[in-house]
Amino acid sequence: MDRIVTCVADSPDRTGTGRVLHSLRHAWRTGVDGLLAAHRDTWARRWRDVGIELPDDPETELAVRFALFQLWCNTGSIHGESAVGARGISGPGYRGHIFWDSDVFVLPALVSIDTAAAGAMVAYRVHRLDAARKRARSDGRRGARFPWESAADGTDVTPRSGYLGGVPVPILTGTREEHITADIAWAAHHYAEWSGTAPARELLTETARYWASRARTDRDGRGHIDGVIGPDEYHEYVDDNAYTNVMARWNLRRAARLAPRNTWEAEEFEQWNELADGIVDQLYSDGRYEQFTGYFDLEPLTAAAVAGRPVAADVLLGQARVAGSQLIKQPDVLMLHHLVPEEVAPGSLVPNLEFYGPRTTHGSSLSPAIMAALLARAGRADEALEMLRPALRLDLDDRTATTAAGLHMATLGGVWQALLVGFAGPETVAEAAVPVMLVPEARGTSVIAVNYPMPYSGNR
């Protein structure tokens, strides 16, 4: 034995030295054999509680276990809050900054394997509400607007410029990709559903208040959200992005379901419901959602006509050409079917999969796993598994030659989401005080055995 080392994250009150010495003394007293036994016991318990067996596909089983292992290793609740960066703690990529990757991709996976750690992720956002309020006020809005790229103090640290294929370009996500505000509200609600705890009321109401001040109402009473960037990111500064609008609508409606504390709040909640009912959602009679106003009029390019997938189409064709086409970077409209299926038209998943699937270039590592989950839900198990494979091997094979900068945490979270809510298919429904777990008929052609903690009880 060469040495015993303990590490802790420092805190603003500068108590790190005391905590690390306490931890070191405990480790020294426990000894190597005791530490190793505790380590083995912890991991045995984790795999017993949350695991997967794919007897017909051992390579996929290994890759999914790798995703679970890294989700456990890169998150935690020991400090009361958890800031899960886009590349975790395994590399310097994005400088540890926080994006919607954490709230929409990592948290929904983590809440099913370590509820306390997911709660710590929500706490990170709640503790930065004041910064979000200041951001909203600086924009001339009410409520709270969360930053696209967040760091320790919760202020926006998104760069204002960068390079695309060696060409300098402005980076507009920090000013225009506003859907993250609704994404964070959704994540807090999702955690509350799984854990059976009360929702983060202040976070839900302040984000709803932002959308109420952000939306524009026309003469016909329809609500519009102008000048945004949706999850696609190939198309900048668009009006009425379906994802942004519907997520804002969900945010308004969910906050308005809270019990009002006074007459003023009751009136405000009523106004939110009225606004939500009038927000343009871009739904067409054939079940398709137009990604944003004017999208259907763009050049009808498909990914197959450009190159094999995945492909960074904006690098290959240039930003202007891609912006004038129907090519998209990652699921945009389809993300609604993944996150808020109750907010989209019944039966609209398949027509939107058929339309947007061929147009999706998967130019983001966030894309394949979510598309796999949706294909599995649509009953296309073989297509779903084929789509999942790039996500399964992204870091194991270092397919983008970027894993040295850190693991792709959103992809790892997406892998577990695809297996759990895509292939296995359970969903959590909490009505009044009677939460239940719905498990539909088995999907696909392979046997999948999944163990994970059931919410609200000690059952597995």
Buried (B, 14 or more C-beta within 10 A) or exposed (E): EEEEEBEBEEEEEEEEEEBBEEBBEEBEEBEEEEBEEEEEEEEEEBBEEBBBBBEEBEEBBEBBBBBBBBBBEBBBBEBEBBBBBBBBBBBEBBEBBBBBBBBBBBBBBBBBBBBBBBBBBBBBBBEBBEBBBBBBEEBEBBBBBBBBBBBEEBBBBBEEEEEEEEEEEEBBBBBBBBBBBBBBBBBBBBBBBBBBEEBBBEBBBBBBBBBBBBBEEEEEEBBBBEEBBBBBBBBBEBBBBBBBBBBBBBBBBBBBEBEEEEEEBEEBBEEBBBBBEBBBBBBEEEBBBBBBBEBBEBEEBBBEEBEEBBBBBBBBBBBEBBBBBBBBBBBBBBBBBBBBBEBBBEEBBBBBBEBBBBBBBBBBBBBBBBBBBBBBBBEBBEBBBEBBBBBBBBBEEEBEEBBEBBBBBBBBBBBBBBBBBBBBBBBBEBEEEEBEBEEEEEBBEBEBEBEBBBBBEEEE
